[in-house]
């Protein structure tokens, strides 16, 4: 093989590798549509305490993000009553994702306990690279403002939900898992989506749903212990509606249980 042919083959392999990377990052949304809105009852758990804690919501609308069509997803968690007095949670998470479900912008404004934090992550795609600018302010002080670059598909705390709602769970068994990359603060870390099996759950709207149970676990080489980022139960149908979402906090955890839903796609 002459030198010219070798160069051509290398270029072709690089090109197809680039296409494969982009194809892996692009998903077809089959689960939800603009106008979906879910309302949740919140429960706060800490030690032996397990009490109703307030209300939450998850909504999806179409939006324009820097000139391109996108989905805007907003999650709100607001505690009240006894649990709210014990540990205040007033969080607003916003995520813009493109029509291929790739994250574009994530923001989190959080009042948790006595702390107030603001996070912002912007995602740009250049060739086979993903550039993520990560910013965090904690109680009014800047903690970091950095840009990280990776060649893997990477998701944030909220864009992970549209992703898992569109995964194919056919044939999966309890204990099976799927690897993805997750942005934790300013660092991309390894995450696994763990399939925990199917079950039936009665939501707070009185409806019993057949659900797929999953958890998302961070495996970071910097830590000896794994960190569970999120657990969810999503309907085992075309909508893949999140019926229950468990989120770990600095103190305890919050469980969101579906109370009302409208605007489902199917």
Secondary structure, 3 states (H helix, E strand, C coil): CCHHHHHHHHHHHHHHHHHHHHHHHCCCCCCCCCCCEEEEEEEEEECCEEEEEEEEEEEEEEEEECCEEEEEEEEEEEECHHHHHHCCEEEEEEEEEECCCCEEEEEEEEEECCEEEEEEEEEEEECCEEEEEEEEEECCEEEEEEEEEECCCEECCCHHHHHHHCCCCCCCCCCCEEEEEEEECCEEEEEEEEEEEEEEEECCCCCEEEEEEEEEEEECCCCCCCEEEEEEEEECCCCCCEEEEEEECCCCEEEEEEEEEECCCC
